[in-house]
Amino acid sequence: MVLHSPTLHGLAFKVTFGRIFRTLISTTCLFRDALTSRPHGHPDHPLSIYHLTEALTWRYSEKDTAADIRECAQIYHELLPLCPEGTYLRSIAVGKNGVDYVISECNDLPIDASDEGIQLRRLVLELCPPGHQHRPGALDQLGWVLSIHFEQSGGTDDIDESIQLRREAVSLCPEGHPDRDTYLINLAVSLRHYRFRHQGKSEDLNEAISLCEEGLRLRPVGHEDRGSSLDNLGGALIDRFNQHGDINDLNRAIGLRREALALCPPGHPTCHTTLNNLALALQTRYYQLNASDDLNEAIDLYCESLRLMQHDNPERHRYLYNLSSALCSRFTQTPKNEDVEEAIALCQESLAALPSLHPDRYFSYMQLQEAYLSRYRVQHLPADLSLAVENFRLASRHPTQGFPARIEEAIKWARQAEHYQHGSALEAYQTCLELFDDHMMTRSSIISRRNAATAFGGAQSLPVDAASCGVRHNELQRAVELVEQGRGQQWSLASRLRTPVEDLESANPKLAHKFSELGKRVSNTAQGSAAITDRAAADLAATEYRRITEQWEAAVAEIRGVQGFSRFLLPPSYEDLQVAARHGPVIILIASQYSCNAVIVPTSGEPRHVPFPSLALADLEMLKVNFARAIRHASHMGPMEPRTDLIVLLRRIWDEIMLPIVKVLMHDLKVKARSRIWLCPTAAFTSIPLHAAYPSRTKADHSGRELSLEDIYIVSYTPTLSALIRARKTMKMRMTPSFVAIGQSQPGAGQGTVLATVDSELELVHTLVPPNTKFTSLSGEEATQAGALEALRCNTWVHLACHGKQDREQPYNSRFAMRDKPLTLLDIMQNDAPHAEFAFLSACHTAVGDEKTPDEVIHLAAGLQFSGFKSVIGTLWVVDDDVAKHVVEAFYTRLFKGLEEEGGMMDCTKAASALNHATYSVKNKVPLEQRIVFVHIGV
C-alpha cells in the first residue's frame, strides 16, 4: 500500500499528539517522507517543513538529542524565507515555541569549535536579524566559538571576527541594558585572553582593562557577579604587569583578588576558583620579587582550592598542575625532594584524570617536563633529563592543542636540548619546523602568514640554529634540509605556489578528494573530542580519532605511490636540493648563536663543511653595523677619495669568510676559475656584501695583487635552493623575448624626490637592447602601479628605474615608487608573470631583507624571482643615479655583445657574468660602494 501525503501527515499527527514515546523515531521519519512527497514548489512544502521542525523539537525535548535541535536550526533557515510576513505559518514559525525556542536551545548547547559547530552558530545568527531579541546572544556565542577555534588553529581571521561580533553585541546593549556587563566582560576576554596573548598588542590589553573597569562599575557591591568582575580585572592587570613590569598593576591585581575572595564565604560555589586565581597572582609576584612568603601563601591557597573542589570536577586537573608549578618553584629555591616528588605526582594525577585527546593534557605534559627538568638541574640524574624530553615531545605533538602553544613548547624543547647537549635537539628543531608548516597552512593570506611567522619569540633564528645543530652533529645533509625547510616556508606559501594537493588534483582527482575529506574529518574529530567531558564518550572519540588518522596516513602512503608524489607532504630531501648545484656549487652561510660556518652543496657528492673558528654571531652583527656605517660615510665622500674603512671590512670578509670557502672550492672540489657559484646567506650574512670580498693587498712574493672573489668566480645569490631549482625548471618554457623599460622620475606624493636621470637611463637602455627585440618604454604619466603590473605581466625582460624602498617592519609593503601609488612586493607576488625571464632593478634597497621573519629572505629582488623572473639584478643600498648609468651601460653592452651579428636570442643566464664584467670595467669611473651595490640573484 502506498501512503499519499495527507495520509502520512494524518498518521504522523496521530502518533505525535498521542505522545507515544516508542514511536519518536518513526514519527520523525513519517514527517520526512511527507516532506519528500511535497517537494519545493508544492503549495504545502513550507507547512511540511514546519511539521518536521515540530517533530524534531518534540524529540529533542524528550530525549535531549543535540543533533535534533541543530537540524531544526538548519531547517528554520530554509523555512523562514518561504513564509511571507502576515501569514499564519509565519506567525507560528517565529513565535516563542518556534524559531525563538530553537535559537534559545542552540545558545545553551555546549561550546563546539569544530567547523560544524561554527557553521551552526552562523546559522543561528542568521536566524536573528537586526532588532531580534536574541541577536546579542547569538553574536556572543559565535564570537565565543571563533575565539576557541583561534586558540586551536591560530588563524587571526577567527579572533578578529570574534572581536567584531562581540563589539556589535556590546553596541546592542546600551547603558541600562541588563546584559551589558556580561557582553563587556566577554569582549574583554576575546581581546585579552586570545588576541593579546597571541599578538601582544598593548592597545588590546588596555581596551580589555577599560572594559573590565566598566563591567566592574556595573556590578557594584552587593551584585551577585561582582566577584568574577574583580577576578577578570585582576587577570588583565597581571597581563599588563607581565608586559610592562609596573609593580603597581600586580599589587592592585592581588588586592582585587583578595576582595573577590572575601565575597566567597565558606561553601560558595566559586570559592575554589577564586583561591586558585589569587594564588596565581601571588606566584607571579614571587617570580618578580623572589618573596618566599608570596610563594608559600600561593601553595597554601592552591591546596585549599583543591580541598574544596569535588574530585569529579572537570576543572580539577588545572588546579593540580598549578600547584605542581608552585611546588617546582619552591624546590628550585629550597631543594626539598618532597616538593618536586609531589609536583610530579600532581601532574601524573592530572593526566590520569584526562582522556587521551583532551587539549589540557598539553599543559600537564608541559608542567611535568618542568618538574623533571627542575629535579635534573639539582640532582643531575640523566633519567630526569630523558623524562623531561619525553614530555616536551608529548606536549609539542599533542593533536588537540592549538599550533601556537605547541610551537612555543617545541621551541623551548630545542633550546633546552641545546643547553644540556641532549641528543634530541635535531628532533626538536624538526618538530618546530613541521609545526610551523602546519600552522602557516591555516593562514589564508600572505600578510597573515608573515604575522604567524613573527609571532613567536626566538622563532626567527630557528632555521639557522637547526642547521648549526646538524653541522655540529656532523649531519651535513640534514643541516641543508633543515635550513631550506625553515627558510623556504615563508616563500613557498607566500608566493602562492600550487599546493601539493592542487598538483594531486591534476594527477589523480579521486585520490585528492579522498585525502582532503579525510583531512577535514581528522581535524573535526580532534576538535569535537576536545569538548567532550564524559569519560566513556571521550574514549570512544579517541578510538574514532585513531581510526580516521590511520585512514589518513594510509591515503598519504597511497599518494606517495603515485608517480611524481614520492615526497608528498615531506620537505625536500638533500638529493632533491642538490639539483640547485647542477651548474655550480651553492654555499649556504649559516649565522647561528651556536656556531657560524658554511656548508657547500657541490654538483655531486656529499656536502662540505667550512668552519669559521674566529667568527661568532656577535662578530657578524658588528660587521653588519660597521658596513652600514662605512657605506653611509662613503656616500658623503668625493669620487676619488680612498674608501679605507670599506676596504678594511672587505678584506676581513675575504680573510675570515670567503678565503676558507675558496680554498675548499679550488683544492677539494676542483671548481675551476671563472666558474659560477651561488651564495645562500642567512641571518646577519644577508646584510654583508659577501660577493665583494677582496684582500686588497700585494701577494707575499710581490708578484702582483691578490685576487678578489669576483676575480676568481662569477658570483650570484639565491634566497633558497628551491628558488633556484624552480627558476631553472621554468627556463624550459621560453618565449620570444620582449623588453620593457619602466621609469618614474616624478613619483606620486610622499613617494620620493624627483629623479633627474631616469628618462636618460631609459633612453640609454633602449639604445643597448638589440634592435630585433620588441621594446616598450613606460614612463611619466603612464608609469602607474597598474601600468607597471601590466608591463611585468606582458614582457619577459624588464628594466626598472625609480625609487625603491624596503619596509623592514612589513616587507610585503616594500615598494617601487610609481606616478599614482606604489608598486608593492605584495602586488608583484600576486602578479602572474609565467614567462618572465630577467629584471634589472635600478632602484635603492631592492635586495635588502626582512629583519623579523626567519633569516630575512623577503626583499624586492627575491620577490620578483618568486613571482616568475628567473634572473634578477638588485641593489643592497642607495644607488647614486649619476654613476649607476655607467654600470647599466657596461652591463647591457656585455650582455648583448655579438647578438646582432650572430642572430642569437637574449639569454638571462649570462646576466651574472655580464654584471661581473661591468663592475670591473667601470672601476675607474664608479666609486667602490657603487660598484658593489649591485648583486645578481637567480639563474
Steps between C-alpha positions, in 0.01 A plus 500: 500500500635847409419775748440839339595825666175572690501144634861535615424828675191360666689201630787718612269730696319206654831362624631842605210617700452157651846551663600142435864518606610180329395644163708821521737380229227366274300825541791707376554258213137537396530877492817466291311274257216753486749780424649292220152462348458880509814624323604861452224679307217296653252737674531305827880466487554771770239341725670160471831658593337657806345170606844335481644770729219435746577127503871561546436754775274256681757222475768739625288596801447132581847357431726811517668402170715793391496385136121561490517863611795564266297359211207719602720808465601392150139430403375836634772665292331345197142552623484869596566638149202290383264660757389849391433764764138505616430130438385266772792264438741792548334594829539152651846438349650811659313467828646406837432131434647519151831644388550699824494175697751343261732804522483497879576127520786526249653778708495263799680218317858421609766702325621323186783668308508248214410614149150357549464678835600833347262446210216438746575829681500681167159348416361609836629853447332514159175403675542814715483801266566853630243584765445138607503454877745209482749670266744616773517146640546348154781748423665420831475122451651515150772725636569246773544199267718704264723595793543136592561404136766770488665350808507160328610607151659844545308655207491876561188538286310303767595721793452820301148390407432392859588846627293667229196288592536566871536873435166489322346310793620776737366770267154336511497523880523870593536635852220357714464175304499209750757297303746779413743399774518141368572605143761752614685228693475255209642756256783561745569124506531486119729801499721397791490124541520424130630780273728677747659178622567400140604833348610701805344830389475742792192670357302175528599454863430862591156480340430176686593667829265792422218256421566309823498828694161589350371150563605527864326837529178338376535237773515706820541364852220251559474389135506120476764503223730766648754237601554378143545860380762562769673180390496588128637849559770352720600261221522783248719705733733201547535478121590869488752448777657214305530729197619823662623399846309762701478345848200721578294301249596175667433629852160631394420165335578320826281749689210446261528124529515520879178704485348235271598230749337697783172481303520119507386371839557132586294284268485760221499311164789705352718517811751246365537701176563825686756334726680362195506835320632687804770235528597561136537873572714439807715252309554767232617746766733236638667470159548879498607567858623154606294536819465152649196613704306552175597157372411324824164678516436405135570134581263514800228657284544240225471223760187655649340540156562131428359402841177688426464360149307184425720220367279465193518873416597520128739791579689320777796406277584870450525559873725196531758626254482854640596365842768290331649815346518676837661197666760489221578865567548430871718198421724723289527746790541248783573156353272282710448177316143459629395816311613377160372147570157643577519726192562198279222299669252786453573520126463126467168521683381774264591284201316201645187713530502603132397306189782443249382774263414767757679823400607572860724193504741736325529711818551193716782383272645849502501523879627145537803575282567806716489285813742243358726777370498669841608177666767442233649844564545413868572126497651458148338162439502421123166319535331827604631679190371214284158520669492878450575454131229235467245744644624777268437253219149411623402865553623625163328212318170501689246509214212687665704792631530797265810553286617819677537330840664192350746712303601689815561172682699356209719813494560464872584134446761591238654765726521271802639213291770735373575627851538152647651353179228237478482281193140597426592852380473419129166328558379807690597731213332271249183504711510881516527534124226242434265679739582832333412343165162383630434830677581709194270288285205610715553861392307627203707805404865585441500768773343269757761236420779744571325604822490132595871467428590799720271431795730267692797611706820339376341362183694728267825311554353148495607407145864602552514353850360175362761499224775580750383206710522273197852623426612450862361146490682442169169446321568739212226374271248545780638850562432592136148355517414683824625843397316468168179385668505787746598773256279370222177487703417866474576526130345174385171599663518875449571475128178301461663213326271208424455294812575126485126428514435723198770313307341172608159613374648521153662156522235307695182697586334209683797446731532876559135519607542199729805656664328838551189346650701283739702805603179683589372200697826471695484870589131498590526181708791643698325833558167337583657265754649795685152602620400155631493472880350153538790254539338212312402726211853647500652153471274423205602829339868413549445164332322669210782754470761225478293316239464806277865594550602153381281546192662839435849352534403217263379760247832686528687173439281436195573848365874448542461201269377727219771596252648839588359501856753290691579800724136605553472713819870446567758779483757470216774244555869575453489318166211726390684813612836407344341562158549872580877447468482345153673803339727585790528452876264673742655631821261529795638741760358424844496771766378341824542582868657155533749513211580690181607294202431413139372187332589456134253302288712373211384390155526140616593317817481586867476857633818658638531683831703822523541619861558864593685453829569869559141613434211510746151633433584818694797557269276474195247740651779750564635450146150570369482824701848605391414444135190715527709774661775475237247516214335812649841661546605418142183659361624839627849463354635622170533244218880494519534479879623160622236281669739382768237383754312306233816338368596383849159340545510330160844362588357354821220331304762346275732381775243366746211388278562466128866389491429178697210431260710569191770260625245218522354589160838510327696227674241249623221535243724610209258775393674676212571873495227715341239235579167607642421465869189590698493647851203427725557721807291484817431740788779758545680373188217642285604858582869452415625538137663158486541516120733799540754323726842633405841467669624831349865423554812388319583131478761369742748450212437857373394361163182710488175563682306220665180409316155590628209253516351643180836468325487127570130412461176637353290556811120492526262481794191292564254544789443121516612195305139428401473845343794424273359159407159648412658775290698245299197278445295785354789599269393211279186693396662797324316747276617757250656772718329836547663782696332775704681788666296651784607828656344751733689828545210680670336261746168572667466694823702364791692247290827686451678786330540567128756274327661706227684218321218245460388600150855509367560154654196361317625650174842347562349157560297532179816562297666192650218248451538304173294670228321178406351479852154640568561799729252708702567798723270596787561830678337818628122489524491147354726355770220432749462207733253328268705584192817357655320180602364454148848558356649242737230254396541549124879516460782256558776757572462806725719795593361700792639846581329675791505545876504168688420475868541201731246488783674312781191491722268359234713379208201425278448877494851549355439695184600672178378858467255552212305802376178431688577253778778259591557167331542272804666166545155358575373632164795338323460166674129487414577591140502213252816517289555139386737582213709769673876454469712795607463817710754775568394702805681831472349617828603526865474221759363227273699208643490591870319253721233489769620509859212312663423192297736202505833605350396822330441357150209724401610781271395656170751318280414161651131590465545551128680168474221317683236666285660350188818689404786253473787747515496828693751776571426695817671744734613473861487869589444849353593536133656820369311568176784703350744208512257206471462572129863396447428156648174473302676583173790262561263223608268505198789554258664183629175301525391570143846491343500311171126427501427716195772341289427146618123534482476347847231535767545703817616266778431592863737228626789723388391788725730404789805490273401830339465668840836361609661649188312830529602575859863424412498715187369814676734495800670819385167682454286371788584511874546168677173508696304565179665211317431243769143618563370287211441127555373224276230261621384186321607298195 
